[in-house]
Amino acid sequence: MIRFLAFTAMVAFALPLPVSADEDAIKLKPGDGLAVVEQNCVACHSVDYVQMNSPFLDRKGWTAEVTKMVKTFGAPVEEADQQKIVEYFTANYGKP
């Protein structure tokens, strides 16, 4: 019984707790392709990266970012979805 309680306590403390830094939640702009971005990108990282990168990325830059996520980091994104993601980011967060 003591081992069970000790194990239960270890599991409870190992579970991540929600953390808040009193920051406003970042929301992506509505647009064609948003659902594909939400399905493929935010599963691995926050959308903070979008705002950090958008001031200097054009279509070529967003294409390179998506390619890097797939080829270097192994993001399981279908080729057709990769193009939709690039289109969404270029249209909504691309460098003018």
C-alpha positions in Angstrom: 0.0 0.0 0.0 2.8 2.4 0.8 4.5 1.7 -2.5 1.2 2.4 -4.3 0.8 5.7 -2.5 4.4 6.7 -3.2 4.0 5.8 -6.9 0.7 7.8 -7.0 2.4 10.8 -5.5 5.3 10.6 -7.9 2.9 10.4 -10.9 0.9 13.3 -9.6 3.9 15.5 -9.2 5.3 14.5 -12.6 2.2 15.7 -14.4 2.6 19.1 -16.0 0.5 21.8 -14.4 -0.9 24.7 -16.5 1.4 27.7 -16.4 0.3 31.3 -17.0 2.7 34.3 -17.4 -0.2 36.8 -17.5 0.3 37.1 -21.2 -2.5 37.7 -23.7 -3.4 34.6 -25.7 -2.1 34.9 -29.2 -4.7 34.1 -31.8 -4.0 33.5 -35.5 -5.8 35.7 -38.0 -8.9 34.1 -39.7 -8.3 33.1 -43.3 -8.2 30.3 -45.8 -5.9 27.6 -44.5 -6.3 28.4 -40.8 -7.7 25.0 -39.9 -4.8 23.3 -41.6 -2.3 25.4 -39.7 -4.1 24.6 -36.4 -4.1 20.9 -37.2 -0.5 20.7 -38.2 1.5 23.5 -36.5 0.1 24.3 -33.1 0.3 20.6 -32.1 4.0 21.0 -31.7 4.6 24.7 -30.8 2.9 27.9 -29.8 1.8 30.5 -32.3 4.3 32.9 -30.8 6.7 31.8 -33.5 4.4 33.2 -36.2 4.5 36.7 -34.7 8.2 36.5 -34.1 8.9 35.5 -37.8 6.3 37.4 -39.7 8.0 40.8 -39.8 10.7 39.4 -42.1 9.3 36.3 -43.9 7.9 36.5 -47.4 6.6 33.5 -49.5 10.1 32.2 -50.0 10.8 32.5 -46.2 7.6 30.8 -45.2 8.2 28.0 -47.6 11.6 27.5 -46.1 10.2 27.5 -42.6 7.5 24.9 -43.5 10.1 22.8 -45.3 12.4 22.9 -42.3 9.6 21.8 -40.0 8.9 18.8 -42.2 12.4 17.8 -43.3 14.5 18.8 -40.3 12.1 18.4 -37.4 10.0 15.6 -38.8 6.6 17.3 -38.7 4.1 14.8 -40.3 2.5 17.3 -42.7 1.2 16.1 -46.1 2.6 17.9 -49.1 -0.8 19.4 -50.0 -1.2 20.7 -46.5 2.3 22.2 -46.6 1.3 24.4 -49.6 -1.9 25.5 -47.7 0.2 26.4 -44.7 2.6 28.5 -46.8 -0.4 30.2 -48.5 -2.0 31.0 -45.2 1.1 32.4 -43.7 2.1 34.4 -46.8 -1.4 35.9 -47.1 -1.8 36.8 -43.4 1.7 37.2 -42.0 3.9 37.7 -45.1 6.3 40.5 -45.4 4.8 43.1 -47.8 
